[in-house]
Amino acid sequence: MTLNVSTSEAKAKLSRFLQMVAKNREEIIIQKRGDPQAVLIPYSAYEQFNIWREQVRRQQALAELQKLADKVRERNQDLSAVEADELADRFVREVIEDMIAEGKIKYDTGANQ
């Protein structure tokens, strides 16, 4: 069940709402003058959201990289398929390294596991 509360009610009953969310896995929408501003959700739901968000980010990055690879192939039709793939791979690596450096994507080598 989702509960809608005002910011003043959320301030006054925060401890109670935290218990409701943790125990009953309820969601509480906090509104300011009737407009939703934030949602109080169980931490496990937040973790799931972060996993989903990272998956979406990776899918978007891969789609961008595929477009880049396709452009490289189009512009370099005089290259062999192997040469075009090598060139596209080089660009893909450079773009990924730039995106990691800019904090746009996270990369975990799995070495810590």
N, C-alpha and C positions, 0 to 999 in steps of 0.2 A: 504494500500500500504506500502511495506517495502522499506526503503531507505538505501542504503549502503554509508557510508562516511568514510573518512580517519580520523585518530586521529587529525591531524592538522585542518581539516575542522570542526570537532566536537568542538575543543577548540575555534575556531574563531566564530562559530555560535551556541554556546550552548544555549543561551537564545531563539533564534529562534527555535531551535530543540525542546526545552522543550515545547514551545507553540504549535508546531505542534503535539507533542505526546499528550499533555493534551487536546487540542481542537478536533483534528481529530482522536484521538486514533490510530495514526500511530505508527509503530515500526521503530526504526533506529538502524541499525547494524553498530558498530564502528569497523573499520578495521585498522590493523597496517601492512603495506606492503602487503596488500591484504588478510591477515588472520583475520578472525573475532575474536575480543577480548572481546566485551561486546555488550549488547543490551539495548537501551533506550526504555522503555515501559511505558504505563500508570500505575499509582500507583494501580488502581483497578485490572489490570492484574497481578501485582506483588502479591497483596493480594490473588488472586485466585490461583496463583502458590504456595504460602505458604500453603494454605489449602490443595491443592492436594499433596504437598510434605509430609505434616503431615499424610495424609491418607495412603500414600504409606509406610511411616515409621511404622505406626500402623499395617498395613497388614503384613509387614515383621516380626515385633515383634510377632504377633499372630502366624504366620507360624512357627517361631522358637520355640515358646512355645508349639505348637501342636506337633512338632517333639520330643521335650523333654518329653512331656506327653506320647507319643507313646513309647519312649525308656524305660521310667519308667515302663509302663505296660508290655513290653516285658521281662524286667529283673526281674519282680516280678510277674510271672504268678501264683505263689502259693498264692498270695493275692486274696481276694475276689474283686469283681468289685467295691464295695463301698470303701474298703481299698485302692485300686489302685487309684481311683478317688481322695480320700482325700490326698494321698501322692502326686499325680500329681498337685493338686491344691496348696499344700504347696510349691512345687518347682516353680510353675508358679508365685505365689506371691513373692517368694524370687527373682526370675529372674527379674520380673517387678520392684521391689524395687531397685535392683542393677542398672538396666538400667535407672531408673529415677535419682538415685544418680549420675550416670556417665554422665547424660545429653543426653543420647542417645534417650530418648523419653520424651515427655512432658505429664504431667498428670494434668488435671484440674477437680476438684471435682464438679465444677459447683456451688459451694457455693457462689461465687461472683456475680452470676447472679440474 
